[in-house]
Amino acid sequence: MYLNLQKNNDGSWNESSVTHYASRILTKIGAPGATTHTLRHTFASQLLNAGAPVWTVSRLLGHSSITVTENTYAHLIPDHTKQVMSLLPY
């Protein structure tokens, strides 16, 4: 499948062009309901489930603040309270 992705004047990829071709590819591989946003969310979820620091995932996603990431993915962020408290000598 030849991808004729269009670029904007600044050299960045045209969003609608990328979305169109991503949709075609996702349908072809058997995930017709998936979107580029689905891939983004899966990317973040997998990183957090693997224990990646929230602030790193936040930066990778380009969120305006870590709070945006925390609010969106709070259910996936592990609670390290016991592990951190065990660092104390008492």
PDB file of N, CA, C and O in Angstrom:
ATOM      1  N   MET A   1       0.854  -1.166   0.000  1.00  0.00           N
ATOM      2  CA  MET A   1       0.000   0.000   0.000  1.00  0.00           C
ATOM      3  C   MET A   1       0.903   1.234   0.000  1.00  0.00           C
ATOM      4  O   MET A   1       1.689   1.441   0.924  1.00  0.00           O
ATOM      5  N   TYR A   2       0.782   2.027  -1.023  1.00  0.00           N
ATOM      6  CA  TYR A   2       1.569   3.251  -1.142  1.00  0.00           C
ATOM      7  C   TYR A   2       0.936   4.332  -0.290  1.00  0.00           C
ATOM      8  O   TYR A   2      -0.258   4.604  -0.413  1.00  0.00           O
ATOM      9  N   LEU A   3       1.722   4.944   0.566  1.00  0.00           N
ATOM     10  CA  LEU A   3       1.214   6.007   1.429  1.00  0.00           C
ATOM     11  C   LEU A   3       1.596   7.359   0.844  1.00  0.00           C
ATOM     12  O   LEU A   3       2.776   7.703   0.771  1.00  0.00           O
ATOM     13  N   ASN A   4       0.616   8.103   0.439  1.00  0.00           N
ATOM     14  CA  ASN A   4       0.841   9.433  -0.096  1.00  0.00           C
ATOM     15  C   ASN A   4       0.521  10.461   0.987  1.00  0.00           C
ATOM     16  O   ASN A   4      -0.442  11.220   0.879  1.00  0.00           O
ATOM     17  N   LEU A   5       1.342  10.469   2.023  1.00  0.00           N
ATOM     18  CA  LEU A   5       1.112  11.383   3.138  1.00  0.00           C
ATOM     19  C   LEU A   5       1.456  12.810   2.732  1.00  0.00           C
ATOM     20  O   LEU A   5       2.508  13.075   2.150  1.00  0.00           O
ATOM     21  N   GLN A   6       0.562  13.701   3.048  1.00  0.00           N
ATOM     22  CA  GLN A   6       0.751  15.106   2.711  1.00  0.00           C
ATOM     23  C   GLN A   6       1.463  15.824   3.858  1.00  0.00           C
ATOM     24  O   GLN A   6       1.282  15.491   5.029  1.00  0.00           O
ATOM     25  N   LYS A   7       2.270  16.810   3.494  1.00  0.00           N
ATOM     26  CA  LYS A   7       2.949  17.625   4.503  1.00  0.00           C
ATOM     27  C   LYS A   7       2.375  19.032   4.501  1.00  0.00           C
ATOM     28  O   LYS A   7       1.883  19.528   3.487  1.00  0.00           O
ATOM     29  N   ASN A   8       2.452  19.657   5.669  1.00  0.00           N
ATOM     30  CA  ASN A   8       2.054  21.054   5.802  1.00  0.00           C
ATOM     31  C   ASN A   8       3.194  21.945   5.311  1.00  0.00           C
ATOM     32  O   ASN A   8       4.291  21.462   5.031  1.00  0.00           O
ATOM     33  N   ASN A   9       2.933  23.221   5.210  1.00  0.00           N
ATOM     34  CA  ASN A   9       3.947  24.177   4.749  1.00  0.00           C
ATOM     35  C   ASN A   9       5.189  24.190   5.627  1.00  0.00           C
ATOM     36  O   ASN A   9       6.288  24.475   5.151  1.00  0.00           O
ATOM     37  N   ASP A  10       5.014  23.879   6.915  1.00  0.00           N
ATOM     38  CA  ASP A  10       6.160  23.879   7.831  1.00  0.00           C
ATOM     39  C   ASP A  10       6.933  22.561   7.813  1.00  0.00           C
ATOM     40  O   ASP A  10       7.900  22.401   8.558  1.00  0.00           O
ATOM     41  N   GLY A  11       6.519  21.627   6.978  1.00  0.00           N
ATOM     42  CA  GLY A  11       7.213  20.343   6.861  1.00  0.00           C
ATOM     43  C   GLY A  11       6.664  19.249   7.747  1.00  0.00           C
ATOM     44  O   GLY A  11       7.092  18.100   7.635  1.00  0.00           O
ATOM     45  N   SER A  12       5.718  19.572   8.634  1.00  0.00           N
ATOM     46  CA  SER A  12       5.116  18.554   9.499  1.00  0.00           C
ATOM     47  C   SER A  12       4.076  17.761   8.706  1.00  0.00           C
ATOM     48  O   SER A  12       3.561  18.232   7.692  1.00  0.00           O
ATOM     49  N   TRP A  13       3.781  16.569   9.175  1.00  0.00           N
ATOM     50  CA  TRP A  13       2.800  15.729   8.498  1.00  0.00           C
ATOM     51  C   TRP A  13       1.401  16.297   8.694  1.00  0.00           C
ATOM     52  O   TRP A  13       1.059  16.761   9.782  1.00  0.00           O
ATOM     53  N   ASN A  14       0.611  16.260   7.658  1.00  0.00           N
ATOM     54  CA  ASN A  14      -0.765  16.716   7.705  1.00  0.00           C
ATOM     55  C   ASN A  14      -1.587  15.732   8.524  1.00  0.00           C
ATOM     56  O   ASN A  14      -1.623  14.541   8.215  1.00  0.00           O
ATOM     57  N   GLU A  15      -2.248  16.228   9.569  1.00  0.00           N
ATOM     58  CA  GLU A  15      -2.964  15.364  10.512  1.00  0.00           C
ATOM     59  C   GLU A  15      -4.046  14.526   9.836  1.00  0.00           C
ATOM     60  O   GLU A  15      -4.157  13.331  10.111  1.00  0.00           O
ATOM     61  N   SER A  16      -4.835  15.124   8.968  1.00  0.00           N
ATOM     62  CA  SER A  16      -5.916  14.355   8.332  1.00  0.00           C
ATOM     63  C   SER A  16      -5.361  13.281   7.413  1.00  0.00           C
ATOM     64  O   SER A  16      -5.964  12.218   7.267  1.00  0.00           O
ATOM     65  N   SER A  17      -4.228  13.545   6.798  1.00  0.00           N
ATOM     66  CA  SER A  17      -3.586  12.560   5.935  1.00  0.00           C
ATOM     67  C   SER A  17      -3.103  11.360   6.758  1.00  0.00           C
ATOM     68  O   SER A  17      -3.316  10.209   6.378  1.00  0.00           O
ATOM     69  N   VAL A  18      -2.459  11.644   7.872  1.00  0.00           N
ATOM     70  CA  VAL A  18      -1.963  10.576   8.751  1.00  0.00           C
ATOM     71  C   VAL A  18      -3.136   9.773   9.310  1.00  0.00           C
ATOM     72  O   VAL A  18      -3.099   8.543   9.320  1.00  0.00           O
ATOM     73  N   THR A  19      -4.170  10.463   9.773  1.00  0.00           N
ATOM     74  CA  THR A  19      -5.354   9.797  10.330  1.00  0.00           C
ATOM     75  C   THR A  19      -6.012   8.891   9.295  1.00  0.00           C
ATOM     76  O   THR A  19      -6.411   7.771   9.613  1.00  0.00           O
ATOM     77  N   HIS A  20      -6.123   9.364   8.075  1.00  0.00           N
ATOM     78  CA  HIS A  20      -6.737   8.574   6.996  1.00  0.00           C
ATOM     79  C   HIS A  20      -5.956   7.278   6.761  1.00  0.00           C
ATOM     80  O   HIS A  20      -6.542   6.196   6.728  1.00  0.00           O
ATOM     81  N   TYR A  21      -4.651   7.388   6.602  1.00  0.00           N
ATOM     82  CA  TYR A  21      -3.857   6.200   6.325  1.00  0.00           C
ATOM     83  C   TYR A  21      -3.735   5.272   7.537  1.00  0.00           C
ATOM     84  O   TYR A  21      -3.675   4.052   7.384  1.00  0.00           O
ATOM     85  N   ALA A  22      -3.699   5.843   8.723  1.00  0.00           N
ATOM     86  CA  ALA A  22      -3.672   5.012   9.927  1.00  0.00           C
ATOM     87  C   ALA A  22      -4.956   4.201  10.023  1.00  0.00           C
ATOM     88  O   ALA A  22      -4.928   3.022  10.377  1.00  0.00           O
ATOM     89  N   SER A  23      -6.079   4.833   9.709  1.00  0.00           N
ATOM     90  CA  SER A  23      -7.367   4.133   9.719  1.00  0.00           C
ATOM     91  C   SER A  23      -7.371   2.983   8.726  1.00  0.00           C
ATOM     92  O   SER A  23      -7.867   1.899   9.034  1.00  0.00           O
ATOM     93  N   ARG A  24      -6.827   3.206   7.548  1.00  0.00           N
ATOM     94  CA  ARG A  24      -6.759   2.139   6.537  1.00  0.00           C
ATOM     95  C   ARG A  24      -5.893   0.974   7.015  1.00  0.00           C
ATOM     96  O   ARG A  24      -6.247  -0.191   6.837  1.00  0.00           O
ATOM     97  N   ILE A  25      -4.773   1.303   7.612  1.00  0.00           N
ATOM     98  CA  ILE A  25      -3.861   0.260   8.100  1.00  0.00           C
ATOM     99  C   ILE A  25      -4.500  -0.508   9.254  1.00  0.00           C
ATOM    100  O   ILE A  25      -4.434  -1.737   9.288  1.00  0.00           O
ATOM    101  N   LEU A  26      -5.111   0.196  10.191  1.00  0.00           N
ATOM    102  CA  LEU A  26      -5.743  -0.453  11.339  1.00  0.00           C
ATOM    103  C   LEU A  26      -6.886  -1.367  10.892  1.00  0.00           C
ATOM    104  O   LEU A  26      -7.072  -2.447  11.453  1.00  0.00           O
ATOM    105  N   THR A  27      -7.636  -0.949   9.906  1.00  0.00           N
ATOM    106  CA  THR A  27      -8.710  -1.795   9.367  1.00  0.00           C
ATOM    107  C   THR A  27      -8.111  -3.034   8.709  1.00  0.00           C
ATOM    108  O   THR A  27      -8.617  -4.143   8.879  1.00  0.00           O
ATOM    109  N   LYS A  28      -7.035  -2.839   7.962  1.00  0.00           N
ATOM    110  CA  LYS A  28      -6.389  -3.950   7.254  1.00  0.00           C
ATOM    111  C   LYS A  28      -5.833  -5.006   8.214  1.00  0.00           C
ATOM    112  O   LYS A  28      -5.831  -6.194   7.891  1.00  0.00           O
ATOM    113  N   ILE A  29      -5.362  -4.582   9.393  1.00  0.00           N
ATOM    114  CA  ILE A  29      -4.804  -5.539  10.353  1.00  0.00           C
ATOM    115  C   ILE A  29      -5.854  -6.090  11.312  1.00  0.00           C
ATOM    116  O   ILE A  29      -5.529  -6.843  12.230  1.00  0.00           O
ATOM    117  N   GLY A  30      -7.119  -5.711  11.096  1.00  0.00           N
ATOM    118  CA  GLY A  30      -8.195  -6.291  11.900  1.00  0.00           C
ATOM    119  C   GLY A  30      -8.617  -5.479  13.103  1.00  0.00           C
ATOM    120  O   GLY A  30      -9.227  -6.019  14.026  1.00  0.00           O
ATOM    121  N   ALA A  31      -8.306  -4.193  13.115  1.00  0.00           N
ATOM    122  CA  ALA A  31      -8.715  -3.324  14.216  1.00  0.00           C
ATOM    123  C   ALA A  31      -9.466  -2.120  13.648  1.00  0.00           C
ATOM    124  O   ALA A  31      -9.020  -0.980  13.783  1.00  0.00           O
ATOM    125  N   PRO A  32     -10.607  -2.382  13.011  1.00  0.00           N
ATOM    126  CA  PRO A  32     -11.303  -1.300  12.306  1.00  0.00           C
ATOM    127  C   PRO A  32     -11.829  -0.178  13.197  1.00  0.00           C
ATOM    128  O   PRO A  32     -12.017   0.937  12.709  1.00  0.00           O
ATOM    129  N   GLY A  33     -12.067  -0.422  14.453  1.00  0.00           N
ATOM    130  CA  GLY A  33     -12.582   0.623  15.339  1.00  0.00           C
ATOM    131  C   GLY A  33     -11.490   1.455  15.985  1.00  0.00           C
ATOM    132  O   GLY A  33     -11.773   2.464  16.631  1.00  0.00           O
ATOM    133  N   ALA A  34     -10.238   1.034  15.814  1.00  0.00           N
ATOM    134  CA  ALA A  34      -9.128   1.743  16.447  1.00  0.00           C
ATOM    135  C   ALA A  34      -8.824   3.037  15.706  1.00  0.00           C
ATOM    136  O   ALA A  34      -9.073   3.161  14.506  1.00  0.00           O
ATOM    137  N   THR A  35      -8.280   3.996  16.443  1.00  0.00           N
ATOM    138  CA  THR A  35      -7.903   5.291  15.873  1.00  0.00           C
ATOM    139  C   THR A  35      -6.477   5.621  16.311  1.00  0.00           C
ATOM    140  O   THR A  35      -5.872   4.890  17.095  1.00  0.00           O
ATOM    141  N   THR A  36      -5.958   6.715  15.801  1.00  0.00           N
ATOM    142  CA  THR A  36      -4.640   7.146  16.254  1.00  0.00           C
ATOM    143  C   THR A  36      -4.673   7.481  17.746  1.00  0.00           C
ATOM    144  O   THR A  36      -3.680   7.305  18.452  1.00  0.00           O
ATOM    145  N   HIS A  37      -5.821   7.964  18.217  1.00  0.00           N
ATOM    146  CA  HIS A  37      -5.965   8.243  19.654  1.00  0.00           C
ATOM    147  C   HIS A  37      -5.919   6.937  20.454  1.00  0.00           C
ATOM    148  O   HIS A  37      -5.358   6.901  21.550  1.00  0.00           O
ATOM    149  N   THR A  38      -6.503   5.872  19.915  1.00  0.00           N
ATOM    150  CA  THR A  38      -6.451   4.562  20.567  1.00  0.00           C
ATOM    151  C   THR A  38      -4.998   4.126  20.726  1.00  0.00           C
ATOM    152  O   THR A  38      -4.608   3.625  21.781  1.00  0.00           O
ATOM    153  N   LEU A  39      -4.204   4.316  19.686  1.00  0.00           N
ATOM    154  CA  LEU A  39      -2.790   3.942  19.741  1.00  0.00           C
ATOM    155  C   LEU A  39      -2.051   4.775  20.789  1.00  0.00           C
ATOM    156  O   LEU A  39      -1.222   4.246  21.528  1.00  0.00           O
ATOM    157  N   ARG A  40      -2.344   6.056  20.855  1.00  0.00           N
ATOM    158  CA  ARG A  40      -1.722   6.953  21.832  1.00  0.00           C
ATOM    159  C   ARG A  40      -2.066   6.521  23.255  1.00  0.00           C
ATOM    160  O   ARG A  40      -1.195   6.460  24.123  1.00  0.00           O
ATOM    161  N   HIS A  41      -3.346   6.221  23.484  1.00  0.00           N
ATOM    162  CA  HIS A  41      -3.796   5.805  24.805  1.00  0.00           C
ATOM    163  C   HIS A  41      -3.167   4.464  25.194  1.00  0.00           C
ATOM    164  O   HIS A  41      -2.766   4.275  26.342  1.00  0.00           O
ATOM    165  N   THR A  42      -3.084   3.546  24.249  1.00  0.00           N
ATOM    166  CA  THR A  42      -2.468   2.246  24.505  1.00  0.00           C
ATOM    167  C   THR A  42      -0.992   2.405  24.839  1.00  0.00           C
ATOM    168  O   THR A  42      -0.480   1.750  25.747  1.00  0.00           O
ATOM    169  N   PHE A  43      -0.314   3.274  24.104  1.00  0.00           N
ATOM    170  CA  PHE A  43       1.099   3.566  24.343  1.00  0.00           C
ATOM    171  C   PHE A  43       1.311   4.022  25.786  1.00  0.00           C
ATOM    172  O   PHE A  43       2.171   3.494  26.491  1.00  0.00           O
ATOM    173  N   ALA A  44       0.527   4.999  26.217  1.00  0.00           N
ATOM    174  CA  ALA A  44       0.645   5.525  27.581  1.00  0.00           C
ATOM    175  C   ALA A  44       0.290   4.468  28.619  1.00  0.00           C
ATOM    176  O   ALA A  44       0.983   4.326  29.626  1.00  0.00           O
ATOM    177  N   SER A  45      -0.783   3.729  28.379  1.00  0.00           N
ATOM    178  CA  SER A  45      -1.227   2.702  29.327  1.00  0.00           C
ATOM    179  C   SER A  45      -0.170   1.624  29.509  1.00  0.00           C
ATOM    180  O   SER A  45       0.102   1.202  30.633  1.00  0.00           O
ATOM    181  N   GLN A  46       0.427   1.179  28.410  1.00  0.00           N
ATOM    182  CA  GLN A  46       1.449   0.139  28.488  1.00  0.00           C
ATOM    183  C   GLN A  46       2.672   0.630  29.266  1.00  0.00           C
ATOM    184  O   GLN A  46       3.236  -0.110  30.072  1.00  0.00           O
ATOM    185  N   LEU A  47       3.076   1.865  29.025  1.00  0.00           N
ATOM    186  CA  LEU A  47       4.220   2.409  29.762  1.00  0.00           C
ATOM    187  C   LEU A  47       3.940   2.477  31.255  1.00  0.00           C
ATOM    188  O   LEU A  47       4.775   2.072  32.064  1.00  0.00           O
ATOM    189  N   LEU A  48       2.770   2.986  31.625  1.00  0.00           N
ATOM    190  CA  LEU A  48       2.425   3.110  33.044  1.00  0.00           C
ATOM    191  C   LEU A  48       2.277   1.745  33.700  1.00  0.00           C
ATOM    192  O   LEU A  48       2.707   1.556  34.838  1.00  0.00           O
ATOM    193  N   ASN A  49       1.679   0.798  33.001  1.00  0.00           N
ATOM    194  CA  ASN A  49       1.549  -0.561  33.545  1.00  0.00           C
ATOM    195  C   ASN A  49       2.904  -1.212  33.744  1.00  0.00           C
ATOM    196  O   ASN A  49       3.064  -2.065  34.617  1.00  0.00           O
ATOM    197  N   ALA A  50       3.886  -0.814  32.937  1.00  0.00           N
ATOM    198  CA  ALA A  50       5.231  -1.369  33.063  1.00  0.00           C
ATOM    199  C   ALA A  50       6.043  -0.663  34.142  1.00  0.00           C
ATOM    200  O   ALA A  50       7.174  -1.056  34.430  1.00  0.00           O
ATOM    201  N   GLY A  51       5.459   0.393  34.746  1.00  0.00           N
ATOM    202  CA  GLY A  51       6.138   1.088  35.833  1.00  0.00           C
ATOM    203  C   GLY A  51       6.891   2.344  35.432  1.00  0.00           C
ATOM    204  O   GLY A  51       7.678   2.864  36.223  1.00  0.00           O
ATOM    205  N   ALA A  52       6.670   2.841  34.231  1.00  0.00           N
ATOM    206  CA  ALA A  52       7.334   4.080  33.808  1.00  0.00           C
ATOM    207  C   ALA A  52       6.871   5.235  34.697  1.00  0.00           C
ATOM    208  O   ALA A  52       5.706   5.283  35.093  1.00  0.00           O
ATOM    209  N   PRO A  53       7.761   6.150  35.006  1.00  0.00           N
ATOM    210  CA  PRO A  53       7.370   7.304  35.831  1.00  0.00           C
ATOM    211  C   PRO A  53       6.302   8.145  35.118  1.00  0.00           C
ATOM    212  O   PRO A  53       6.373   8.363  33.908  1.00  0.00           O
ATOM    213  N   VAL A  54       5.331   8.605  35.877  1.00  0.00           N
ATOM    214  CA  VAL A  54       4.232   9.384  35.314  1.00  0.00           C
ATOM    215  C   VAL A  54       4.752  10.638  34.615  1.00  0.00           C
ATOM    216  O   VAL A  54       4.259  11.005  33.548  1.00  0.00           O
ATOM    217  N   TRP A  55       5.746  11.296  35.212  1.00  0.00           N
ATOM    218  CA  TRP A  55       6.241  12.533  34.610  1.00  0.00           C
ATOM    219  C   TRP A  55       6.883  12.266  33.260  1.00  0.00           C
ATOM    220  O   TRP A  55       6.825  13.122  32.377  1.00  0.00           O
ATOM    221  N   THR A  56       7.499  11.089  33.071  1.00  0.00           N
ATOM    222  CA  THR A  56       8.095  10.747  31.779  1.00  0.00           C
ATOM    223  C   THR A  56       7.010  10.524  30.735  1.00  0.00           C
ATOM    224  O   THR A  56       7.108  11.019  29.612  1.00  0.00           O
ATOM    225  N   VAL A  57       5.978   9.779  31.107  1.00  0.00           N
ATOM    226  CA  VAL A  57       4.866   9.526  30.189  1.00  0.00           C
ATOM    227  C   VAL A  57       4.188  10.846  29.837  1.00  0.00           C
ATOM    228  O   VAL A  57       3.818  11.063  28.684  1.00  0.00           O
ATOM    229  N   SER A  58       4.025  11.710  30.800  1.00  0.00           N
ATOM    230  CA  SER A  58       3.416  13.012  30.572  1.00  0.00           C
ATOM    231  C   SER A  58       4.200  13.809  29.532  1.00  0.00           C
ATOM    232  O   SER A  58       3.612  14.421  28.641  1.00  0.00           O
ATOM    233  N   ARG A  59       5.512  13.798  29.647  1.00  0.00           N
ATOM    234  CA  ARG A  59       6.356  14.518  28.684  1.00  0.00           C
ATOM    235  C   ARG A  59       6.281  13.885  27.307  1.00  0.00           C
ATOM    236  O   ARG A  59       6.215  14.594  26.303  1.00  0.00           O
ATOM    237  N   LEU A  60       6.291  12.558  27.246  1.00  0.00           N
ATOM    238  CA  LEU A  60       6.202  11.875  25.952  1.00  0.00           C
ATOM    239  C   LEU A  60       4.894  12.184  25.230  1.00  0.00           C
ATOM    240  O   LEU A  60       4.862  12.295  24.004  1.00  0.00           O
ATOM    241  N   LEU A  61       3.818  12.322  26.002  1.00  0.00           N
ATOM    242  CA  LEU A  61       2.516  12.618  25.416  1.00  0.00           C
ATOM    243  C   LEU A  61       2.349  14.101  25.088  1.00  0.00           C
ATOM    244  O   LEU A  61       1.435  14.483  24.357  1.00  0.00           O
ATOM    245  N   GLY A  62       3.228  14.922  25.626  1.00  0.00           N
ATOM    246  CA  GLY A  62       3.133  16.355  25.381  1.00  0.00           C
ATOM    247  C   GLY A  62       2.031  17.030  26.168  1.00  0.00           C
ATOM    248  O   GLY A  62       1.520  18.076  25.766  1.00  0.00           O
ATOM    249  N   HIS A  63       1.660  16.425  27.306  1.00  0.00           N
ATOM    250  CA  HIS A  63       0.632  17.034  28.141  1.00  0.00           C
ATOM    251  C   HIS A  63       1.133  18.348  28.723  1.00  0.00           C
ATOM    252  O   HIS A  63       2.329  18.517  28.963  1.00  0.00           O
ATOM    253  N   SER A  64       0.213  19.272  28.948  1.00  0.00           N
ATOM    254  CA  SER A  64       0.564  20.589  29.470  1.00  0.00           C
ATOM    255  C   SER A  64       1.076  20.519  30.905  1.00  0.00           C
ATOM    256  O   SER A  64       1.837  21.384  31.338  1.00  0.00           O
ATOM    257  N   SER A  65       0.664  19.500  31.636  1.00  0.00           N
ATOM    258  CA  SER A  65       1.140  19.306  33.006  1.00  0.00           C
ATOM    259  C   SER A  65       0.995  17.838  33.375  1.00  0.00           C
ATOM    260  O   SER A  65       0.269  17.087  32.723  1.00  0.00           O
ATOM    261  N   ILE A  66       1.692  17.445  34.424  1.00  0.00           N
ATOM    262  CA  ILE A  66       1.603  16.059  34.895  1.00  0.00           C
ATOM    263  C   ILE A  66       0.196  15.765  35.420  1.00  0.00           C
ATOM    264  O   ILE A  66      -0.242  14.614  35.420  1.00  0.00           O
ATOM    265  N   THR A  67      -0.508  16.804  35.865  1.00  0.00           N
ATOM    266  CA  THR A  67      -1.869  16.632  36.380  1.00  0.00           C
ATOM    267  C   THR A  67      -2.800  16.084  35.305  1.00  0.00           C
ATOM    268  O   THR A  67      -3.666  15.260  35.599  1.00  0.00           O
ATOM    269  N   VAL A  68      -2.632  16.528  34.072  1.00  0.00           N
ATOM    270  CA  VAL A  68      -3.454  16.023  32.965  1.00  0.00           C
ATOM    271  C   VAL A  68      -3.252  14.512  32.836  1.00  0.00           C
ATOM    272  O   VAL A  68      -4.218  13.762  32.697  1.00  0.00           O
ATOM    273  N   THR A  69      -2.008  14.077  32.882  1.00  0.00           N
ATOM    274  CA  THR A  69      -1.697  12.649  32.775  1.00  0.00           C
ATOM    275  C   THR A  69      -2.257  11.892  33.970  1.00  0.00           C
ATOM    276  O   THR A  69      -2.858  10.829  33.811  1.00  0.00           O
ATOM    277  N   GLU A  70      -2.063  12.434  35.158  1.00  0.00           N
ATOM    278  CA  GLU A  70      -2.563  11.772  36.369  1.00  0.00           C
ATOM    279  C   GLU A  70      -4.080  11.628  36.329  1.00  0.00           C
ATOM    280  O   GLU A  70      -4.612  10.574  36.679  1.00  0.00           O
ATOM    281  N   ASN A  71      -4.773  12.667  35.912  1.00  0.00           N
ATOM    282  CA  ASN A  71      -6.235  12.608  35.867  1.00  0.00           C
ATOM    283  C   ASN A  71      -6.735  11.603  34.835  1.00  0.00           C
ATOM    284  O   ASN A  71      -7.758  10.952  35.050  1.00  0.00           O
ATOM    285  N   THR A  72      -6.033  11.472  33.734  1.00  0.00           N
ATOM    286  CA  THR A  72      -6.452  10.571  32.664  1.00  0.00           C
ATOM    287  C   THR A  72      -6.109   9.115  32.969  1.00  0.00           C
ATOM    288  O   THR A  72      -6.884   8.211  32.654  1.00  0.00           O
ATOM    289  N   TYR A  73      -4.950   8.891  33.579  1.00  0.00           N
ATOM    290  CA  TYR A  73      -4.452   7.530  33.760  1.00  0.00           C
ATOM    291  C   TYR A  73      -4.305   7.119  35.223  1.00  0.00           C
ATOM    292  O   TYR A  73      -3.555   6.193  35.527  1.00  0.00           O
ATOM    293  N   ALA A  74      -5.007   7.790  36.130  1.00  0.00           N
ATOM    294  CA  ALA A  74      -4.872   7.518  37.566  1.00  0.00           C
ATOM    295  C   ALA A  74      -5.086   6.050  37.903  1.00  0.00           C
ATOM    296  O   ALA A  74      -4.414   5.511  38.782  1.00  0.00           O
ATOM    297  N   HIS A  75      -6.013   5.403  37.213  1.00  0.00           N
ATOM    298  CA  HIS A  75      -6.323   3.999  37.503  1.00  0.00           C
ATOM    299  C   HIS A  75      -5.176   3.067  37.131  1.00  0.00           C
ATOM    300  O   HIS A  75      -5.183   1.904  37.533  1.00  0.00           O
ATOM    301  N   LEU A  76      -4.199   3.543  36.379  1.00  0.00           N
ATOM    302  CA  LEU A  76      -3.067   2.712  35.969  1.00  0.00           C
ATOM    303  C   LEU A  76      -1.785   3.022  36.720  1.00  0.00           C
ATOM    304  O   LEU A  76      -0.800   2.292  36.609  1.00  0.00           O
ATOM    305  N   ILE A  77      -1.801   4.110  37.487  1.00  0.00           N
ATOM    306  CA  ILE A  77      -0.592   4.535  38.188  1.00  0.00           C
ATOM    307  C   ILE A  77      -0.476   3.745  39.485  1.00  0.00           C
ATOM    308  O   ILE A  77      -1.339   3.851  40.356  1.00  0.00           O
ATOM    309  N   PRO A  78       0.590   2.948  39.618  1.00  0.00           N
ATOM    310  CA  PRO A  78       0.736   2.130  40.826  1.00  0.00           C
ATOM    311  C   PRO A  78       0.964   2.978  42.063  1.00  0.00           C
ATOM    312  O   PRO A  78       1.561   4.053  42.005  1.00  0.00           O
ATOM    313  N   ASP A  79       0.480   2.472  43.174  1.00  0.00           N
ATOM    314  CA  ASP A  79       0.673   3.140  44.456  1.00  0.00           C
ATOM    315  C   ASP A  79       1.963   2.598  45.073  1.00  0.00           C
ATOM    316  O   ASP A  79       2.020   1.445  45.500  1.00  0.00           O
ATOM    317  N   HIS A  80       2.976   3.425  45.115  1.00  0.00           N
ATOM    318  CA  HIS A  80       4.287   3.018  45.631  1.00  0.00           C
ATOM    319  C   HIS A  80       4.495   3.449  47.080  1.00  0.00           C
ATOM    320  O   HIS A  80       5.629   3.503  47.556  1.00  0.00           O
ATOM    321  N   THR A  81       3.406   3.756  47.780  1.00  0.00           N
ATOM    322  CA  THR A  81       3.514   4.278  49.137  1.00  0.00           C
ATOM    323  C   THR A  81       4.280   3.324  50.053  1.00  0.00           C
ATOM    324  O   THR A  81       5.210   3.749  50.739  1.00  0.00           O
ATOM    325  N   LYS A  82       3.909   2.053  50.075  1.00  0.00           N
ATOM    326  CA  LYS A  82       4.581   1.091  50.963  1.00  0.00           C
ATOM    327  C   LYS A  82       6.057   0.965  50.596  1.00  0.00           C
ATOM    328  O   LYS A  82       6.916   0.904  51.476  1.00  0.00           O
ATOM    329  N   GLN A  83       6.348   0.925  49.309  1.00  0.00           N
ATOM    330  CA  GLN A  83       7.731   0.790  48.864  1.00  0.00           C
ATOM    331  C   GLN A  83       8.555   2.007  49.292  1.00  0.00           C
ATOM    332  O   GLN A  83       9.687   1.860  49.754  1.00  0.00           O
ATOM    333  N   VAL A  84       7.997   3.191  49.141  1.00  0.00           N
ATOM    334  CA  VAL A  84       8.710   4.413  49.540  1.00  0.00           C
ATOM    335  C   VAL A  84       8.875   4.472  51.042  1.00  0.00           C
ATOM    336  O   VAL A  84       9.949   4.828  51.526  1.00  0.00           O
ATOM    337  N   MET A  85       7.838   4.132  51.795  1.00  0.00           N
ATOM    338  CA  MET A  85       7.913   4.164  53.253  1.00  0.00           C
ATOM    339  C   MET A  85       8.935   3.159  53.781  1.00  0.00           C
ATOM    340  O   MET A  85       9.529   3.384  54.835  1.00  0.00           O
ATOM    341  N   SER A  86       9.145   2.064  53.071  1.00  0.00           N
ATOM    342  CA  SER A  86      10.107   1.059  53.521  1.00  0.00           C
ATOM    343  C   SER A  86      11.552   1.555  53.402  1.00  0.00           C
ATOM    344  O   SER A  86      12.469   0.902  53.901  1.00  0.00           O
ATOM    345  N   LEU A  87      11.759   2.672  52.763  1.00  0.00           N
ATOM    346  CA  LEU A  87      13.103   3.251  52.657  1.00  0.00           C
ATOM    347  C   LEU A  87      13.564   3.885  53.972  1.00  0.00           C
ATOM    348  O   LEU A  87      14.757   4.081  54.205  1.00  0.00           O
ATOM    349  N   LEU A  88      12.598   4.194  54.809  1.00  0.00           N
ATOM    350  CA  LEU A  88      12.942   4.806  56.096  1.00  0.00           C
ATOM    351  C   LEU A  88      13.542   3.760  57.029  1.00  0.00           C
ATOM    352  O   LEU A  88      13.126   2.601  57.004  1.00  0.00           O
ATOM    353  N   PRO A  89      14.518   4.153  57.856  1.00  0.00           N
ATOM    354  CA  PRO A  89      15.196   3.195  58.731  1.00  0.00           C
ATOM    355  C   PRO A  89      14.378   2.797  59.968  1.00  0.00           C
ATOM    356  O   PRO A  89      14.811   1.922  60.717  1.00  0.00           O
ATOM    357  N   TYR A  90      13.253   3.388  60.196  1.00  0.00           N
ATOM    358  CA  TYR A  90      12.453   3.082  61.400  1.00  0.00           C
ATOM    359  C   TYR A  90      11.090   2.575  61.032  1.00  0.00           C
ATOM    360  O   TYR A  90      10.286   2.270  61.913  1.00  0.00           O
TER     361      TYR A  90
END
